[in-house]
C-alpha cells in the first residue's frame, strides 16, 4: 500500500503517523522527495537549513505557527533534535497527516554530536546525546505504527490495524461544558486539557456569550485561537493592567494558560471577580499544569473542575500522539502509595542506559510538580554533564525526587572576570551570580552543587520527605557547598532554612516566571564553604537596609549598619572601572555617599524606588545604558574624593 493510500485510510480513521528516514544526507533527501511526490498537499519543513523549495520554519521559531494546521510536515533532525519543536509540530498536523523525521544513519545517531545540546547542556561545543537517542530508537522500534526507512535495513511500513471511521465528539464535549459554565454559581472554574483539545476555543466561546469579559494570558500572542472564537467580544488585558484598574467591573474573568502566570498575580486576579475561568495545559512541549492544579487550586474556596479529553483534529486512537507521549514522557506520574518511607538514595549514573524505569519515574514526578518542566529538561537530565538525581521511594510510584547540577570550579582568572562583569560562561547559575552580583569571587572557584528541582508526590507531602532528601544529599556531597535559587516566599524560605541553608542574595526585581523576588541560599559542607556562607550572610545583612527600600514586599531579614570599608571600596571600584552591575552595587554606593559628597545624578539613583528611566530622562541622557556609563564616572570621582591614592591603586588592580 502506497503512502498516499495509507493517508486516505488514516484520514478515514482520524489518525496521523510518523515516518523515520535514517541514513546518509543525500539518501535521506532522496527518500523524502519520493514521499513528497506521492503525497500532494501542503508541506512544512522544520529545520535550520532549506530543503528544495519547501516552506520552512526554524525550530526555535515554531511558536509563530501556533493555531495553524498542516497536512504534511518534514522535521530535519540530522544535525540536532529540538524536542519541544518536534512536539509542537506534531500538534499542528490534522488527521491523515504524515510526519517525516530525517535522522543521521541509525547506527551512528547516538554517537553523533547533537547541535541542539548547545541550548541545554551548558557546553561550548555540541556533545553526543546517547541516552536520549537510544530511548527514541527503542520507542520507534517498539511501535509498529511508525514507518521506518533505514539505509542499512529493509523498510518497515505496516498498514493500519482495523479501525472504525472517526467521528469527532469534541464539539459536543465543548458545548456540554460551556452550558455548565454559563449557569455556574460564583466561584472558580478550572479547565484542563492536553494539547489539541479545544481548550482555548471553549474559552473564546464563553467570552462570546458574555461580552465585556476581560481576557488575560501570559502573552497576547498566545491568544490567537481564543480571539478567533471570541470574535468581537475578544477583550484582552494584561494581568497587571487588570489589577491597575480597581474600578474594573465584570461578572467573569477568563485567564488562558493560567499556570504560566505568577502565583501572586493570579491570586490577586481571582480575588477580583465573582466568576473566573482558568485554563491550563496538563501535557505539552512548554511544560505541564499539573503542579498548578495541585498547589494553586487546592487553596481556592469554591472550585469546579472541567476536563476536555476528546481531540479536535485527530482520533483518540491516534498513533502519533501515543508514540509522542511515550517518547517524551508526557504520561502522568503514578500516584505514590501510602507506605513506609525509604531512605533517599542516589540514582546510578548508568540508569538511563540499563533500566530507565527509575529515571523516567523521577522525570514524571518533577513534571507533575513544576509547571516549567519540559522536554528540554528531559534532554538535560538524560545527557547533560554534571546532572545527578536523588530519589525517595520505588519506581514507578516515587515519593520524592531531587535534581542536582554541578557548579563552580572556575579558574581564578575566569572567576575574577565574572566578578568584574566581563565574562559570563555557560551554566553556574548561583556560583556566577554570587560572584557577579554579591561580589564573592570565591563562590565561582569553589566546587558546589545546585538543587535545580525538588518534588514530592502530592499524596506524600508534609511528611518530611523533602527535608530527608536534602539531608541525604548534604551527607554525601564532596563539594564545598550546596546552593538553591528560588522565587522568595515565606513558605519556601522556611523550608530551605529548616534544611540548614543561609540566604546569600535577594534580587530587587520580580521574576517574570514566579512573580517573586529571586533569592539564592547556600549550605556549607567544608571549611571553605562555611567561610563563604558567613561572608554572604554578613554581606546581605549589611546591604539589607538599602535593599529593602527597593523591594515592594515586607520581608523580615537580619540587618546591620556599618560604614563604608575596604571591601566596599573594592566593589565600588569594580563598578567604576569594570562592568559590575548597578543594582548589585547600590548598597555599596549608598555607604560611599554617606562618607563623601556624590553627584546629584548618583544621589537621585540612590533614592528609594528610584525609576532609572525617569532619572535618565530628567538628566537628558539617552536611556539606561548612557545613565550607567555616567554613573560609573561619578562613582570613580566619589572614590577619588574618599581617598585619591587608594582609588588610583584600586583602579590599577581592577583594570
C-alpha positions in Angstrom: 0.0 0.0 0.0 1.5 3.4 -1.0 1.9 6.3 1.4 -1.0 8.1 -0.4 -3.3 5.1 0.0 -2.3 4.8 3.6 -3.0 8.5 4.0 -6.6 8.1 2.8 -7.0 5.2 5.2 -5.6 7.3 8.0 -7.9 10.2 7.3 -10.9 8.0 7.4 -9.8 6.7 10.8 -8.8 10.2 12.0 -5.2 9.4 12.8 -1.7 10.6 11.9 1.6 8.6 11.6 5.3 9.1 11.8 7.8 8.0 9.2 11.5 8.0 10.1 14.1 8.3 7.3 17.5 7.4 8.6 20.7 7.4 6.6 23.3 9.5 4.9 22.2 13.1 4.0 21.7 12.5 0.2 19.9 9.2 0.8 17.5 10.8 3.3 16.7 13.7 0.9 16.1 11.3 -2.0 13.6 9.2 0.1 11.9 12.3 1.4 11.5 13.6 -2.1 9.8 10.4 -3.2 7.3 10.6 -0.3 6.6 14.3 -1.1 6.0 13.4 -4.7 3.5 10.7 -3.7 1.7 12.9 -1.1 0.3 16.1 -2.8 -0.8 18.8 -0.4 0.6 21.5 1.8 4.0 20.7 3.3 6.0 22.4 6.1 9.7 21.9 6.7 11.0 22.5 10.3 14.8 22.7 10.2 17.8 25.0 10.3 18.6 24.7 6.6 16.3 24.9 3.5 15.4 21.7 1.5 14.3 22.4 -2.1 11.5 25.0 -2.2 9.6 23.8 0.9 8.1 26.5 3.2 10.5 26.4 6.2 10.3 27.4 9.8 13.4 27.3 12.2 12.8 25.0 15.2 13.2 28.0 17.6 10.5 29.9 15.8 7.9 27.2 15.6 5.7 29.0 18.2 4.9 31.6 15.5 2.8 28.9 13.8 0.6 28.1 16.8 -3.0 27.9 15.8 -2.2 26.9 12.2 -2.8 23.4 10.7 -0.8 21.4 8.1 -1.4 18.3 6.1 2.2 17.0 5.9 5.5 18.0 7.6 9.1 17.2 7.4 11.3 17.6 10.6 15.0 17.7 9.9 16.9 16.2 12.9 20.1 15.3 11.0 22.2 17.9 12.9 20.1 18.0 16.1 16.8 17.1 17.7 14.8 20.1 19.1 12.3 18.1 21.2 9.9 20.9 22.0 9.7 22.0 18.3 9.0 18.4 17.3 6.2 18.1 19.8 4.7 21.4 18.7 4.9 20.4 15.1 3.1 17.2 15.8 0.3 19.2 17.4 -0.2 21.3 14.2 -1.0 18.2 12.0 -4.5 17.2 11.1 -6.0 13.7 10.7 -4.5 11.9 7.7 -1.1 13.6 8.1 2.3 12.0 7.8 5.2 13.5 9.7 8.6 12.7 8.2 11.6 12.7 10.6 15.0 12.8 9.0 17.8 11.5 11.2 21.5 10.6 10.9 22.4 7.0 10.0 20.7 4.7 12.6 23.8 3.0 14.0 25.8 6.3 14.3 23.0 8.5 15.5 23.6 8.0 19.3 27.3 8.9 18.9 26.9 11.9 16.7 27.2 15.4 18.3 23.8 17.0 18.6 23.8 20.7 17.8 20.7 21.1 20.0 22.8 20.3 23.1 24.2 23.9 22.9 20.8 25.1 24.1 20.6 23.0 27.3 23.9 21.3 28.2 26.0 24.4 29.2 28.8 23.2 26.8 31.0 25.2 24.4 30.8 22.5 21.7 28.0 20.1 20.8 28.0 16.8 22.6 26.6 13.4 21.7 23.4 12.5 23.4 23.4 8.7 23.6 20.8 8.2 26.3 18.1 10.3 24.6 18.7 8.9 21.2 18.8 5.3 22.4 15.5 6.0 24.2 14.0 7.4 21.0 15.2 4.5 18.9 13.7 1.9 21.4 10.3 3.6 21.2 10.5 3.8 17.4 11.4 0.1 17.0 8.7 -0.9 19.5 5.8 0.9 17.8 4.6 -0.9 14.7 2.6 2.2 13.6 5.9 4.0 12.9 7.2 3.6 9.4 11.0 3.1 9.4 13.1 3.7 6.3 16.7 2.9 7.2 19.5 2.9 4.7 21.1 -0.1 6.5 17.9 -2.2 6.8 14.8 -3.2 4.9 11.9 -0.7 5.0 9.1 -1.2 7.6 5.7 0.3 6.6 2.9 -1.6 8.2 -0.7 -1.0 7.3 -3.0 0.4 10.0 -4.9 -2.1 12.2 -8.6 -2.2 11.5 -10.1 1.0 12.9 -13.7 2.4 12.9 -14.4 5.5 11.0 -13.6 8.6 13.0 -16.4 10.7 14.4 -15.1 13.7 16.3 -17.1 14.2 19.5 -15.0 17.2 20.7 -17.7 19.8 19.8 -20.3 18.1 21.9 -18.0 17.9 24.8 -17.2 21.6 24.5 -20.9 22.5 24.3 -21.7 20.5 27.4 -19.0 22.2 29.5 -20.0 25.6 28.0 -23.6 25.2 29.2 -22.3 24.3 32.7 -20.1 27.4 32.8 -23.0 29.7 31.7 -25.1 28.5 34.7 -22.2 28.3 37.2 -22.6 29.9 40.7 -19.9 32.4 41.8 -16.5 30.7 42.1 -13.6 29.5 40.0 -13.8 27.1 37.1 -10.6 25.2 36.2 -10.5 23.8 32.7 -7.6 21.4 32.0 -6.8 19.6 28.8 -3.8 18.1 26.8 -2.8 20.0 23.7 -5.2 19.9 20.7 -8.5 19.5 22.7 -10.0 22.9 22.1 -9.5 24.5 25.5 -8.7 28.0 24.2 -11.6 27.7 21.7 -14.0 26.9 24.5 -12.7 29.9 26.5 -13.4 32.0 23.4 -16.9 30.7 23.1 -17.6 31.7 26.7 -16.3 35.2 26.0 -18.6 35.5 23.0 -21.6 34.6 25.2 -20.6 37.2 27.8 -19.5 40.4 26.1 -17.2 42.6 28.1 -15.4 39.8 29.8 -11.7 40.7 30.3 -9.3 38.0 29.0 -5.9 37.6 30.5 -3.0 35.4 29.4 0.8 35.2 29.8 1.2 37.0 26.4 -1.3 38.4 23.9 0.4 36.5 21.1 -0.7 33.2 22.6 -4.4 34.1 22.5 -4.9 33.8 18.7 -7.2 30.8 18.9 -9.2 32.2 21.8 -9.6 35.5 19.9 -10.9 33.7 16.8 -13.7 32.1 18.7 -14.5 35.1 20.9 -14.9 37.3 17.8 -15.9 40.9 18.5 -16.2 40.0 22.2 -12.4 39.5 22.5 -11.2 41.9 25.1 -7.5 41.2 26.1 -5.9 42.8 29.1 -2.5 42.1 30.6 -2.8 40.7 34.1 -1.1 43.7 35.7 -3.2 46.1 33.7 -6.4 44.5 35.1 -5.1 44.9 38.7 -4.2 48.5 38.0 -7.9 49.3 37.4 -9.6 48.8 40.7 -12.9 50.0 39.3 -13.0 47.4 36.5 -16.3 45.6 36.9 -17.2 42.3 35.2 -19.1 39.1 36.1 -16.4 36.9 34.6 -12.6 36.9 34.1 -11.0 34.4 31.7 -7.3 33.5 32.2 -5.8 31.4 29.4 -2.8 29.2 30.3 -3.2 30.3 33.9 -0.3 28.0 35.1 2.2 30.2 33.3 1.1 33.3 35.3 3.0 34.1 38.5 1.0 32.8 41.5 0.9 36.1 43.4 -0.5 37.8 40.3 -3.0 35.0 39.7 -4.2 35.1 43.3 -4.9 38.8 43.1 -6.8 38.3 39.8 -9.0 35.5 41.1 -10.0 37.6 44.2 -11.2 40.5 42.0 -14.1 38.8 40.1 -17.2 36.8 41.0 -16.5 34.1 38.4 -13.2 33.1 36.9 -12.3 30.6 34.3 -8.7 29.3 34.5 -7.5 27.2 31.6 -4.2 25.3 31.6 -2.5 22.6 29.6 -1.7 19.4 31.5 0.7 18.0 29.0 2.8 19.6 26.3 6.1 20.8 25.0 6.1 24.1 27.0 5.6 22.4 30.4 2.7 20.9 32.4 0.0 22.5 34.5 -0.4 19.6 36.9 1.7 21.3 39.6 -0.5 24.3 39.2 -3.6 22.2 39.8 -2.2 20.7 43.0 -0.7 23.8 44.5 -2.7 26.8 43.5 -6.2 25.4 43.0 -6.1 23.4 46.3 -6.2 26.7 48.2 -9.3 28.2 46.5 -12.6 28.1 48.4 -15.1 27.3 45.6 -13.6 25.4 42.6 -15.3 23.4 39.8 -13.1 21.2 37.7 -13.7 20.5 34.0 -11.6 18.4 31.6 -11.5 18.3 27.8 -10.1 14.9 26.7 -11.6 14.5 23.2 -9.1 15.6 20.5 -10.3 18.1 17.9 -8.1 17.2 14.9 -7.5 13.5 15.4 -8.9 10.4 16.9 -8.3 9.1 20.5 -6.5 6.2 18.8 -4.0 8.5 17.1 -0.7 6.6 16.8 1.4 9.7 16.5 0.2 11.2 19.8 0.5 7.8 21.5 4.1 7.5 20.4 5.0 11.1 21.3 3.5 10.7 24.8 5.8 7.7 25.3 8.9 9.2 23.7 8.8 12.5 25.6 7.3 11.0 28.8 4.2 13.1 28.7 2.2 10.5 30.7 1.1 11.3 34.2 3.2 10.3 37.2 1.8 7.3 39.0 0.3 8.3 42.5 2.7 7.3 45.3 1.1 4.7 47.7 0.9 5.4 51.4 3.8 3.3 52.6 6.8 3.5 55.0 9.4 6.0 53.8 12.6 4.5 52.3 16.0 6.1 52.8 16.8 8.5 49.9 19.4 7.2 47.5 21.4 8.5 44.6 20.3 7.2 41.2 23.0 5.2 39.4 24.8 7.2 36.7 24.1 4.5 34.1 20.4 4.1 35.0 19.2 5.7 31.7 21.1 3.1 29.8 20.4 -0.1 31.7 17.0 0.3 33.3 15.2 3.6 32.6 12.2 2.8 34.8 13.6 4.7 37.8 14.8 7.9 36.0 11.6 8.1 33.9 9.5 7.9 37.0 11.6 10.7 38.5 11.1 12.9 35.5 7.4 12.4 35.5 7.3 13.3 39.2 9.3 16.5 38.5 6.9 17.3 35.6 3.9 16.8 37.8 5.2 19.3 40.4 6.8 22.0 38.3 4.9 23.8 35.6 8.0 24.7 33.6 9.4 21.1 33.3 9.5 20.4 29.6 11.3 18.1 27.1 14.3 20.4 27.3 14.6 19.3 30.9 14.3 15.7 29.8 17.2 16.1 27.4 19.3 17.8 30.1 18.6 15.1 32.7 19.4 12.4 30.2 22.7 13.6 28.7 24.0 17.0 30.0 27.2 16.7 32.1 27.1 17.2 35.8 23.4 16.1 36.4 22.5 13.9 39.4 19.2 12.6 40.7 18.4 11.6 44.3 15.2 9.6 44.8 12.9 8.5 47.6 10.6 5.5 47.2 10.4 2.9 44.5 9.5 3.2 40.8 7.2 3.6 39.2 5.4 5.4 42.1 8.2 7.5 43.6 7.7 9.6 46.8 10.2 12.3 46.0 13.0 13.4 43.6 15.8 15.9 43.9 17.8 17.1 40.9 21.4 18.3 41.4 23.6 20.3 39.0 27.4 20.7 39.3 28.6 24.3 39.5 31.8 26.2 40.3 35.4 25.1 39.8 36.2 28.1 37.6 39.9 29.2 37.4 40.8 32.2 39.5 41.3 34.3 36.3 37.9 33.4 34.9 36.2 33.9 38.3 37.7 37.3 38.5 36.5 38.2 35.0 33.0 37.1 36.1 33.2 39.2 39.3 34.2 42.2 37.1 31.2 41.6 34.7 33.5 41.0 31.7 32.7 37.3 31.2 29.6 35.1 31.5 30.5 31.5 30.8 27.6 29.0 30.3 26.0 27.5 33.3 26.9 28.0 37.0 23.8 30.0 37.8 24.3 30.5 41.6 28.1 30.3 41.5 28.3 33.1 38.9 25.6 35.2 40.5 27.3 35.2 43.9 30.5 36.4 42.2 28.9 38.8 39.7 26.2 40.3 41.9 27.0 39.6 45.5 30.7 40.2 45.0 32.1 36.9 46.3 34.6 35.8 43.7 35.4 32.6 45.6 31.9 31.3 45.0 32.9 30.7 41.4 36.2 28.9 42.2 34.8 26.7 44.9 33.1 23.5 43.9 29.3 23.4 44.5 26.1 21.7 43.5 22.8 23.5 42.9 19.5 21.9 43.7 17.7 22.6 40.5 14.4 21.0 41.3 12.9 19.1 44.2 9.5 17.4 44.1 7.4 15.3 46.5 4.4 13.3 45.4 1.2 15.2 46.2 -0.1 12.2 48.3 3.1 12.2 50.4 3.6 15.9 51.2 4.2 17.3 54.7 5.8 14.1 55.9 9.4 15.2 55.9 10.4 13.6 52.6 11.7 16.8 51.0 13.9 17.5 54.1 15.1 13.9 54.2 16.2 14.2 50.5 18.1 17.4 51.2 19.7 15.9 54.3 20.8 12.8 52.4 22.4 14.9 49.7 24.2 17.0 52.3 25.7 13.9 53.9 27.0 12.5 50.6 28.5 15.5 48.8 32.2 16.0 48.2 31.8 19.7 47.4 32.2 23.0 49.3 28.6 23.9 49.4 25.1 23.3 48.1 23.0 26.1 46.7 19.4 26.8 45.6 17.8 29.6 43.6 14.1 30.2 44.2 11.3 32.8 44.0 11.2 34.2 47.5 8.1 33.3 49.6 7.9 32.9 53.4 6.9 29.3 53.0 9.8 28.4 50.6 12.3 30.2 52.7 11.1 28.4 55.8 11.7 25.1 54.1 15.2 25.9 53.0 16.0 27.5 56.3 14.9 24.3 58.0 17.3 22.4 55.7 20.2 24.4 57.1 20.6 26.9 54.3 21.6 30.6 54.7 20.2 33.3 52.5 23.0 34.7 50.4 21.4 37.0 47.9 18.0 38.5 47.1 17.2 40.5 43.9 15.3 43.7 43.7 13.3 42.8 40.6 10.5 40.3 40.5 11.0 37.2 38.3 8.7 37.0 35.3 8.2 33.3 35.9 7.1 33.4 39.5 6.2 37.0 40.3 8.6 36.7 43.3 11.9 38.3 44.1 14.8 36.0 43.1 16.6 34.6 46.1 19.7 32.4 46.5 20.7 30.4 49.5 23.7 28.2 50.3 24.5 25.4 52.7 28.3 25.0 53.6 29.8 21.5 53.6 33.6 22.3 54.1 35.5 25.0 56.0 35.9 27.0 52.7 32.2 26.7 52.2 31.5 27.9 55.7 33.7 30.9 55.3 31.7 31.9 52.1 28.4 31.2 53.9 29.4 33.5 56.8 30.6 36.3 54.4 27.5 36.0 52.3 25.2 36.3 55.4 27.1 39.2 56.7 27.1 41.0 53.4 23.4 40.6 52.9 22.8 41.9 56.4 24.9 45.0 55.6 23.1 45.5 52.3 19.6 44.9 53.6 18.9 48.4 55.0 19.2 49.7 51.4 17.9 46.7 49.5 14.6 46.5 51.4 13.8 50.0 50.2 13.9 48.7 46.6 11.6 45.7 47.4 7.8 46.3 47.5 7.1 43.5 49.9 7.7 43.2 53.7 10.5 40.7 54.1 12.0 40.4 57.6 15.7 39.7 57.3 18.6 40.5 59.7 20.3 43.8 59.1 23.4 45.6 60.4 24.5 49.1 59.9 28.2 49.6 59.2 30.2 52.3 57.4 32.0 52.2 54.1 35.0 49.9 54.3 37.8 48.4 52.3 35.6 45.6 50.8 33.1 48.2 49.8 35.8 50.2 48.1 36.9 47.1 46.1 33.3 46.5 44.9 32.7 50.2 44.1 35.9 50.1 42.1 34.5 47.1 40.2 31.5 49.3 39.2 33.6 52.4 38.4 36.3 50.8 36.3 34.9 47.4 35.3 31.4 46.2 34.4 29.9 45.2 37.7 26.1 45.8 37.6 24.5 48.9 39.0 21.7 47.1 41.0 24.2 44.9 42.9 26.3 47.9 43.7 23.6 50.3 45.0 24.1 49.4 48.7 27.9 50.0 48.4 27.3 53.3 46.6 24.9 54.3 49.4 27.5 53.7 52.0 30.0 55.7 49.9 27.5 58.5 49.6 27.3 58.5 53.4 31.0 59.3 53.6 31.6 61.8 50.8 29.6 64.2 48.7 28.4 62.5 45.5 27.0 63.9 42.2 23.3 64.8 42.1 22.8 62.1 39.5 24.1 59.4 41.8 22.2 60.8 44.7 19.0 60.6 42.6 19.6 56.9 41.7 20.1 56.1 45.4 16.6 57.3 46.4 14.2 54.6 47.4 12.2 53.1 44.5 14.1 55.3 42.0 13.0 54.7 38.4 16.1 54.6 36.3 14.2 55.6 33.1 12.9 58.7 34.8 16.3 59.6 36.2 17.9 59.2 32.8 15.2 61.3 31.1 15.5 64.1 33.7 19.2 64.2 33.2 18.9 64.4 29.5 20.5 61.0 28.9 19.6 58.7 26.1 18.4 55.7 28.2 19.7 53.3 30.8 23.0 52.5 29.1 24.0 56.1 29.0 22.9 56.6 32.6 25.0 53.7 33.9 28.0 54.9 31.9 27.7 58.4 33.6 27.2 56.8 37.0 30.5 54.8 36.6 32.3 58.1 36.1 30.5 59.6 39.1 31.4 56.6 41.3 35.1 56.9 40.2 35.0 60.6 41.2 33.5 59.7 44.6 36.1 57.1 45.3 38.9 59.7 44.5 37.2 62.1 46.9 37.2 59.4 49.6 40.9 58.5 49.1 42.7 59.6 45.9 45.8 57.3 46.4 43.7 54.3 47.3 41.4 54.9 44.4 44.3 55.1 42.0 45.6 51.8 43.3 42.2 50.1 43.1 41.8 51.3 39.5 45.1 49.6 38.6 44.1 46.4 40.3 40.6 46.3 38.7 41.8 47.1 35.2 
